[in-house]
Amino acid sequence: MKKTLLIAALGLAVSAMAATPAATPVAGSTPVSLTITEASQIALGWSVKKSLLGKTVYNEKGEKVGKVEDLIVAPDKNVSYVIVGAGGFIGMGRHDVAIAVTQIQEQGGRLVMAGATPDSIKAMAAFEYATDTARRDRFIATADQDIAKAKVKLAELEKKSAEATAAAKAQIDVQIEGLKRDLKSAEDGLARLKAASIKKWHEFEGDVSAATSRLRKSIDSAVG
């Protein structure tokens, strides 16, 4: 029976990749800030260690197109990409590619990637892992940008408050206090993350993500 492997994720159309050159996919550099799972990760009842890793991927004609080397997991813990090592199957050296899980199905005990051909796999950009340091730096840079935007909005609100009528001032001041609270939370969390070692910074990532999310909502809901 045909069934979709895992949860719908970011689209990587093989046909589109074959037709249009793309930048090298790098874990941790995409907008969703992907992370890498270990072999013990379980996804929708599939044991990654026993059922996915090392398993051969075929096309609908029964031709081998690659082997599952790894999975990439989004922040919500849903598997988004299967990393397929295809080099030996397409007459090349090492050539790992990132395949959206929606493109791979289980059919009769086999993993099938419909439409895949040696040429289409060759045309896909090779997948490379970003270092954890690089991903941390990008995360910090994004959080710093959110904080900087909040400070600009806070200055705007304080100016509006100083010039507003009594009734309008009361409403603006409520927004100012909320924005200050969310700004402090984001700054404090980011400061702790920056002070953590490379091995420990992930312990603060969730809190900072939540804090900057609240901060962005405060900015968006503030008086224009």
N, C-alpha and C positions, 0 to 999 in steps of 0.2 A: 504494500500500500504506500502510496505517495504521501509524504508529509513534509511540511516545511521544517527545516532543522531547528532553528532558534527564532528569537524575536526579531521583528522587522527593525532594521537599523538604518544607518546611513547608506544611501544607494551608491553602488559602484557598478555601473553597467559595463559589461565586458565589451559590448559592441561599441560603446562610446569611447572606452579606453583605447580600443584598437584603432578608432578613427581619429582621435585627437590626442596628441602628446600631452602628458600630464606631469606635474611636479612629482618628485619622489615622495610617496606616502611615508610619513614619519610618525611613529607612535608618540603621542604627547604634544604634537604640534598642530593638531586639528582643532577647530573651534570647540568641540565637545570635550577636549582634554582627556583623551583616551589613556587608560592604564593597562598594564600587562598582567594577565592572570597566570597562576601556576597550574600545574597539571591536575591538582586536586579540586579545581573549581567545578561545581555542578551547575548545569544549565538545563532547566526544564526537564529534569529527570535523566538527562544524558550524563553519564559518567565520562568526563573529559579524558581521564587517564585511560580508561578501558575502551571507550567507544569512538573517540575522535582522534586523539594524538597518534600520529604514525599511520593513520588510515589512508589508503589510496583514494584519490578523487578521479572519477571517470567522467567522460561526456556521455550523452545519450546514445552514442554509437558503441559504447563499451571500450573506448580508447582511454588509456591512462593519461591524465594531464598533470598530475602532481600528487603530493602527499602532505597531509596536515602536519604542520610543524609547531603551531602555536595558535592561541586565541587572543584577541584584543577585547578588553572589557570596558564599557563606558562607565561613567561615575555612578549610574543607577544600578550597576552590577549586571546588566543585561549584556550578553555577548553580542558584539557588533560585527566583528570581522574574524574570518578564519585566515590564518597565514599559511599559504600553500607553497611548499617548495617544489618548483616545477622544472628546475634546470635540467636534471637528468632525463626528464620525460620529453623535453623539447629540443634536445641536442645542444644545450648550452651549459656553461659553468653554473655556479650557484645563482639561482634566479627566484627569490621569494617574492610572492605577490600577495596583496591584501584583497580578499574576496568578501563582499558583503554576505552575511549569513543567509539572506533571503535568496541568494543565487544558488545555494547548495541544498539539495534535497536528498532524503534517504529513500532509496528504491530497492527493494529486495535485498536489504542488508548492505548495499553499496551507497557511497556518497556520490551523487551525480550532479555535475554542473552543466546544465543544458546549454548548448551553443558554443561551448569552449572548444577551441582548436589550438594546435601548436602555434599558429600565426597570431591568434588573438592573445594568447598568453605571452608570447614574445613581445608583443606591442605594449603590454602593460608595464608601467614603471616599476622597477624593483623596489621592494619594501625595505626600509632601514629603520632600526630602532633609534629613537632619540635617547640621549643620556638622561638620567634622572635629574642631574644638575641643570641641564638645559630646560627641562620641563618645569622645574622649580622656579627658575629665573623667569620663564614666561608667565607662570602663575602669579608671581610677585608683581611683575610689570603690569598685568591686567588689574590686579587689586589696587596698585598704586594709582592707576588711571581712574578707577572708580572713586577713590578717595579724593583725588585732585578735582574731579567734577563736582563732588559733594561740597568741597570747600568753596568753589566758585558759586554754586547755587546758594550756599549759606550766606555768602557776602551779598548776593543779590537780594535775598530775603531780608537781611538786616537793614539794607538800604531802603527797601520798600516799607518796612515796618516804621522806620524813622520818618518817612514822608506820608504815611497813611493816616486816615481818620481814626478815631478811637475804635469804632466798630470793626473796621478792616484790620487795624493793628492787632486786635485780640486774636483774630483768626490766623494772621501771619505768624504771630508769636508762638502759637501752638505748633505750627509747622516747623518753626525754627528749633523749638525744644526737641521735637521728634527727630529732626535731622541731626542735631547735635548728639543726641543719644546714640543713633545708629552710626554716626561717624566715629564716635569714640569706641564703640564696640568693634568696628572694622579695624581701626588703627591699633587697638590693643591686641586684637587677635593676630594681625599681621606682624606686629612687633614680636610676638612670641614665636611665630613661624620663622621669621628671619633669624631669630636667635638660636633656633634649633639646628642640629646637625643635619647633613644630607640624609642620614638614615632615619632621622626622627621627624622630619618636617611634615610627613604625611599625617602624623597624629593631630596636626592643627589645620590641615587642609579643609576638612569638612566644616569646621567652625567658621573659618574665614570665608568660605564659599557662601555659607548661610548669612553671615554678617554683611557681605558685599551685596548679596541679593536683596536684603532688606534695605540697604543703603540706596540701591538703584530704584527701588519702589518709592522710597521717600523723595528722591529727586524727581521722579516722574509725577508724583502726586502733588508736589509743591506748586504754589502759585507761580504762573509763568511771568 
